[in-house]
């Protein structure tokens, strides 16, 4: 995928993950894109470990893995920044 595709893919995956995850993450659209791109890498890694495939293009399976990876990243971010 090209860089523009990764940006759009990351924005969509990050926005879906932020919608699913409860709470206020306090991220703007730029960090949402970064979240989605990192989530795609995490999702691809976990998907390969579990034999589910990886993020190969702009399709439903890749989006599912990217959103799952972004949810994992959001969970880790929430645990790292938890106050009290």
N, C-alpha and C positions, 0 to 999 in steps of 0.2 A: 504494500500500500504506500502511496505517496504521503508526503507530509501534510497536505491539506486534508486528505482522507483521514489520517490519524487524528488531526485536530477535531474534525467533525465527529468522528467516531468517539473520541474521548469526551467531547461535550455531551453527546447523547448518553453514553454509558455513565458518566459521572452524574448527570442530572437525574437519571433513573435511580441510581444508587442513593443519592441524597433524598429523593422522594420516598424511597422504601425505608431508609434508616430513620428511626425516630430521633427527635432532638434537633437542636440548632447547631450546625457545624460552623457557621460563620464564615463561609467561603464565598468569594465572588466567582464570576464566570471563568476567569483565568485559572484559578485553582481547581475549579470543577473540571476543566479540560485536562489539567495535569493529573487530577484524581482518576479520571477515566482512562488516560493513557497508562498510568502506573497500574491501574486495575486490570487493564488488558494484559499486561505482562504477568501480573500475579495470577490472573485467571488462566492464562496459557500454561504457566508453570504447573499449577494445580491440576489443570485439565490433562496435561501430559502424564503427570504422576498417577492419576486415576484412570487413564486410558480413555478419556472423553474427547480427545483431540486438542487442537490449539486454535489460536486466533489467526486465521489465514486470509481473511477478507471481510468485506462488509456484508455479513449474512447473519441470520438469526442465531446460529450456534455460536459464532464468534461474539455476538452481542451478549448472549447469555453468560458466556465465560467472562467477558469484560465486566459486566455488572456484578457477577459473583465476586470477582477479584476486587472490584471497587468497594463492595460491601465489607470484604475482609480488611482492606486498607482503612476504611472508615472506622471499623471496630477497633483496630489497633490504634488509630489516631485518638479515638475517644478514650481508650484505656490509658494512653500516654499523657493525655491532657486533663484527666479527671482531677477535679479539685476536691479536697476534703477527704 
